[in-house]
Each structure stands twice: as C-alpha cells, then as structure tokens.
C-alpha cells in the first residue's frame, strides 16, 4: 500500500474540481438546480474524503476513486433531501431545506435523479471490481435505518436498537466508502473486511459524538443551536442513557418530556436537569470511548497485515472521531 497520501485539503480540492466539471452543465435547470443547491451546501464531505484518502492509501486508480466519491456524495445528499421532506425539516446545514426552497415535487425528483447519478458513477468506478453489489446492499440498509428512525419517533427504542438504527442509517455508508476504496485498490478479502468493519465502528463513534456535541459541544464550532435534539424531542443516545440510569420517577418524567404533548422549552429545561443528575455527559463519553477502543484494535489488526497502511489511516480516523464540531 502507498505511503504517499495527499493532505485532506488537497484531496477535497481535487474532488470539488471533479464535481464541478461533471455537474455544472447538467440540464434542465428545473431538475438540476435543486441538485446543485444541495450538493453545494457546506458540509464535512467525510464520505468522498474517505474514498479518496483510503483509495490513495490502498493504491487505487485515482479516476476510479473520484467517480466512487462523487457517487457516494450524490447518494448521501439524496437521502438528506428525502429525510428532510419526511421529517418536515425547514433547514439543512444552516440553510433553507431543498423542499422549502424549491417545493416538494421538485425536491423528490431531484433526489430521484441523484440516486440515478450515484448508481451511474459507482458503476463506472467499479467496471473491473465488484463494488456495485456493496453499494446496493448499503442503499437498502440505509432505507431500513430510516424506517427504524421513523418508527422510533412513536416508540422508545432500547439502546441496542438505537445503535442498530444508527449503524444502518449512518455507519454503513462510511463502511461502504472504506471498503470501496480497499476493493478499488485490489486488496485482499481479509483487508477489505477489516476496512469495512473499521468504517462501521468509526461511523458509530461519529454519530455518538454527534449526539454528544449537540448538547455539550461548543456552539461556535458546531454552528448549531445547543440541545437541538432535545428541543426536537429526538430520542438520541443521551436520552437513552438517561432513561437507563434514571429511577422510576425520572423515567416517567423523561418519557413525558420527550412526548409530542410536551412544550419544547419545558422539555429542554427539565431534560438538562435530569441529564446533569445522572452525569449523562460522562456516561455517553464513556460509550464513545468504547467504540474508539474498538477502532484502534482494528487498526492494529490492519497493521499486522500492512504496517504502512495502519499508520497511514490513523490521521483520517482521528479527524473523524476527535472532532469538536
């Protein structure tokens, strides 16, 4: 595997140039303007960066990884457009949601064509490798995760059920990016499986950290309102850890606070108090730490096969799991 891995900024610049060359000319405007609007919203670009960085590390053809990166970013943004419609969200990444700006019919159609574009680009990237099956499986799993998320707005999941949901809704796409890069680099089946599992554990750690940052992060860095998940009544890992730790009285209170009948301001004030009572800040940090430990063990396993690769992947993993925004 290659030790010559480009910087994150350089890779993102290359990706952005490739994206613009292949998207700016698409017509008709009524179809593709919402697509370009969504794709141009500020974001971390973790998934395309994962394909490019890991692909570089694994010795994959650069044009193949660019195509796969664009395909996965198309797919990710397609899911966000449709999620926002289902959730009736009005904003995305601090900007007007696509369906609010362009209307629901145009947004549904934009999402549909983004899924088609995603499949096209990944098919082109994988002409000589079996990555389309992986993408199709991942796509189905993400739909299953979204269905579970919608179900859990009506019922309270267990912590294990929540973790399975975020695995399907979030982690499998990062795992897909990791394994695609490894496959495009013509690596062994064992190495591809290790990369996939590394993506799963990293994706879970990423989402748990996201839940934690929602309440305990620096709002200047996150760019989000503090406790947005609480205000929205979202039963994330903080809520579930509090529910598991609480006495019977506080359990009943938490269930009411996160019901549709509870005013958001009351929910926020009392949830903060209960979270503090049961030290949820540290409890969830400990859960995150457990996933972090799994990640470093997997990197050690990769190192037993290829020490250069295990060293090379560390900065990217740190970028994801040690973030403060």
C-alpha positions in Angstrom: 0.0 0.0 0.0 1.1 3.5 -0.7 2.5 5.8 2.0 2.2 8.8 -0.3 -1.2 10.1 0.9 -2.3 13.6 -0.1 -3.5 16.1 2.5 -7.1 16.3 3.3 -7.4 19.8 1.9 -5.7 18.7 -1.4 -8.0 15.7 -1.8 -11.1 17.8 -1.1 -9.9 20.4 -3.7 -9.4 17.7 -6.3 -12.9 16.3 -5.5 -14.5 19.7 -5.7 -13.0 20.3 -9.2 -14.1 16.9 -10.4 -17.6 17.5 -9.0 -18.0 20.9 -10.7 -16.7 19.7 -14.0 -19.3 17.0 -14.1 -22.4 18.7 -12.5 -22.4 22.3 -13.7 -23.5 21.6 -17.2 -26.5 19.3 -16.4 -29.9 20.4 -17.7 -32.8 21.2 -17.4 -32.3 23.8 -14.7 -35.6 22.9 -13.1 -34.3 19.4 -12.3 -30.6 20.1 -11.6 -30.7 23.5 -9.8 -32.0 21.8 -6.6 -29.4 19.1 -7.0 -26.6 21.7 -7.3 -28.0 23.7 -4.4 -28.0 20.6 -2.1 -24.5 19.4 -3.2 -23.1 22.9 -2.7 -24.3 23.3 0.9 -21.4 23.4 3.4 -20.6 20.0 4.9 -17.7 17.9 6.1 -17.6 15.8 2.9 -16.4 12.8 5.1 -17.6 10.1 2.7 -15.9 11.3 -0.5 -12.8 12.1 1.5 -12.9 8.6 2.9 -12.9 7.1 -0.6 -10.2 9.3 -1.9 -7.9 9.1 1.2 -8.3 5.4 1.7 -8.1 4.8 -2.1 -4.8 6.7 -2.2 -3.6 4.7 0.7 -4.6 1.4 -0.9 -3.1 2.2 -4.3 -6.4 2.5 -6.2 -6.7 4.3 -9.5 -7.4 8.0 -8.8 -10.1 8.4 -11.5 -11.9 5.4 -10.1 -11.9 6.7 -6.6 -13.1 10.2 -7.8 -16.0 8.5 -9.6 -16.9 6.5 -6.5 -16.5 9.5 -4.2 -18.9 11.6 -6.4 -21.4 8.7 -6.5 -21.4 8.3 -2.7 -21.8 12.0 -2.2 -24.7 12.1 -4.6 -26.3 9.2 -2.7 -25.7 10.8 0.7 -27.3 14.1 -0.3 -30.2 12.3 -2.0 -31.0 10.7 1.4 -30.8 14.0 3.1 -33.3 15.7 0.7 -35.8 12.9 1.2 -35.1 12.7 5.0 -35.9 16.5 5.3 -39.2 16.0 3.5 -40.2 13.1 5.7 -39.1 15.0 8.9 -40.7 18.2 7.7 -37.4 20.0 8.4 -37.1 23.6 7.3 -33.3 23.9 7.3 -30.3 21.8 6.4 -26.7 22.8 7.5 -27.9 26.2 8.4 -29.6 26.9 5.1 -33.1 26.6 3.7 -34.0 22.9 3.1 -34.4 22.0 -0.6 -38.1 21.2 -0.4 -38.8 24.6 1.3 -36.8 26.4 -1.4 -37.9 24.5 -4.5 -41.1 22.7 -3.3 -41.7 19.1 -2.5 -42.3 17.8 -6.1 -39.1 19.3 -7.4 -37.2 18.0 -4.4 -38.5 14.5 -4.7 -37.5 14.4 -8.4 -34.1 15.9 -7.6 -33.5 13.2 -5.0 -34.6 10.5 -7.6 -32.1 11.7 -10.2 -29.3 11.9 -7.6 -29.9 8.3 -6.8 -29.6 7.5 -10.5 -26.4 9.6 -10.8 -25.0 7.9 -7.8 -25.5 4.4 -9.3 -24.1 5.6 -12.7 -20.8 6.9 -11.2 -20.3 3.9 -8.9 -20.9 1.6 -11.8 -18.3 3.5 -13.9 -15.8 3.4 -11.0 -16.3 -0.3 -10.5 -16.1 -1.6 -14.1 -13.3 -4.0 -13.1 -14.3 -4.5 -9.4 -17.4 -5.8 -7.6 -18.4 -2.6 -5.8 -22.0 -2.2 -7.2 -23.3 -5.0 -5.0 -21.8 -3.4 -2.0 -23.5 -0.1 -2.9 -26.9 -1.7 -3.5 -26.7 -3.5 -0.1 -25.7 -0.3 1.6 -28.5 1.6 -0.1 -31.1 -0.9 1.2 -29.7 -0.9 4.7 -29.9 2.9 4.9 -33.5 2.8 3.9 -34.1 0.3 6.6 -32.3 2.6 9.1 -34.5 5.5 8.1 -37.6 3.3 8.6 -36.4 2.4 12.1 -35.8 6.1 12.8 -39.3 7.0 11.8 -40.7 4.1 13.9 -38.7 5.3 17.0 -40.4 8.7 16.8 -43.5 6.8 18.0 -41.9 4.3 20.4 -38.9 4.4 22.6 -36.1 2.1 21.4 -33.6 0.3 23.6 -30.0 1.5 23.5 -29.1 -1.6 21.4 -32.0 -0.8 19.0 -30.8 2.8 18.7 -27.3 1.7 18.0 -28.5 -0.7 15.3 -30.5 2.1 13.7 -27.6 4.5 13.6 -25.4 1.7 12.3 -27.8 1.3 9.3 -28.6 5.0 8.9 -25.1 6.4 9.3 -22.3 3.9 9.8 -22.8 1.5 6.8 -22.3 4.4 4.3 -18.9 5.2 5.8 -18.1 1.5 5.9 -19.1 1.3 2.2 -16.7 4.1 1.4 -13.8 2.4 3.2 -14.4 -1.0 1.6 -14.9 0.5 -1.9 -11.5 2.2 -1.6 -9.9 -1.0 -0.5 -11.6 -3.0 -3.3 -10.6 -0.5 -5.9 -7.0 -0.9 -4.6 -7.3 -4.6 -5.4 -6.6 -5.5 -1.8 -7.3 -8.9 -0.2 -10.7 -10.1 1.0 -9.4 -10.0 4.6 -8.2 -6.4 4.3 -11.5 -5.3 2.7 -13.4 -6.9 5.5 -11.2 -5.1 8.1 -11.7 -1.8 6.3 -15.5 -2.3 6.3 -15.6 -3.1 10.0 -13.3 -0.1 10.7 -15.9 2.0 8.8 -18.7 0.6 10.9 -17.0 1.3 14.2 -15.9 4.8 13.1 -19.4 5.6 11.8 -20.9 4.6 15.1 -18.4 6.6 17.1 -19.0 9.6 14.7 -22.8 9.5 15.4 -22.4 9.1 19.2 -20.0 12.0 19.2 -22.6 14.0 17.1 -25.3 13.3 19.7 -22.9 14.4 22.5 -21.8 17.6 20.7 -25.4 18.5 20.1 -25.7 19.3 23.8 -22.1 19.6 25.2 -20.2 20.9 22.2 -19.1 24.5 21.6 -22.0 26.1 19.6 -19.5 28.4 18.0 -17.7 25.4 16.5 -20.7 23.2 15.7 -22.7 26.1 14.2 -25.8 24.5 15.7 -28.2 25.6 18.5 -27.4 24.0 21.8 -29.6 21.0 22.5 -31.4 20.9 19.2 -32.1 17.2 19.5 -33.8 17.8 22.9 -35.9 20.7 21.5 -37.0 18.5 18.6 -37.8 15.6 21.0 -35.2 13.3 19.4 -34.5 10.2 21.5 -30.8 10.0 20.9 -28.1 8.2 22.9 -28.2 10.9 25.6 -31.9 10.3 26.2 -31.5 6.6 26.2 -28.6 6.6 28.6 -30.5 8.9 30.9 -33.6 6.6 30.7 -31.4 3.6 31.6 -29.8 5.3 34.6 -32.9 7.1 35.9 -35.1 6.0 38.8 -38.7 5.1 38.2 -39.9 8.7 38.8 -37.4 10.2 36.4 -38.1 7.6 33.8 -41.7 8.5 33.7 -40.8 12.2 33.6 -38.4 11.6 30.7 -41.0 9.7 28.7 -43.4 12.6 29.1 -40.8 15.3 28.3 -40.0 13.6 25.0 -43.6 13.1 24.1 -45.4 15.1 21.4 -47.5 16.7 24.1 -44.6 18.4 26.0 -43.7 22.0 25.1 -40.1 22.3 23.8 -39.0 24.9 26.3 -40.2 22.7 29.2 -38.6 19.6 27.7 -35.2 21.4 27.3 -35.1 22.8 30.9 -36.0 19.6 32.6 -34.1 17.3 30.4 -30.9 19.2 31.1 -31.5 18.9 34.8 -32.1 15.1 34.6 -29.1 14.6 32.3 -26.9 16.5 34.9 -28.4 14.5 37.8 -27.3 11.2 36.1 -24.0 12.5 34.7 -25.0 11.8 31.1 -22.2 13.9 29.7 -19.6 11.4 31.1 -21.7 8.3 30.5 -22.1 9.0 26.8 -18.4 10.0 26.6 -17.6 6.5 28.0 -19.8 4.8 25.4 -17.9 6.8 22.7 -14.6 5.7 24.3 -15.6 2.0 24.0 -16.1 2.4 20.2 -12.9 4.3 20.0 -11.1 1.4 21.6 -12.6 -1.0 19.0 -11.3 1.3 16.2 -7.7 1.2 17.4 -7.8 -2.6 17.9 -9.0 -2.9 14.2 -6.2 -0.6 13.1 -3.7 -2.9 15.0 -5.2 -5.8 13.0 -4.7 -3.9 9.8 -1.1 -3.2 11.0 -0.4 -6.9 11.4 -1.0 -7.2 7.6 0.3 -3.9 6.4 2.0 -1.6 8.9 2.3 1.3 6.4 -1.5 1.2 5.9 -2.3 1.2 9.6 -0.1 4.2 10.2 -1.5 6.0 7.2 -5.1 5.6 8.2 -4.7 7.0 11.7 -4.8 10.7 10.8 -8.1 10.3 8.9 -9.6 8.3 11.8 -8.5 11.0 14.2 -10.1 13.7 12.0 -13.4 11.9 12.4 -13.5 10.8 16.0 -11.6 13.6 17.7 -13.6 16.4 16.1 -15.1 19.2 18.2 -17.7 20.3 15.6 
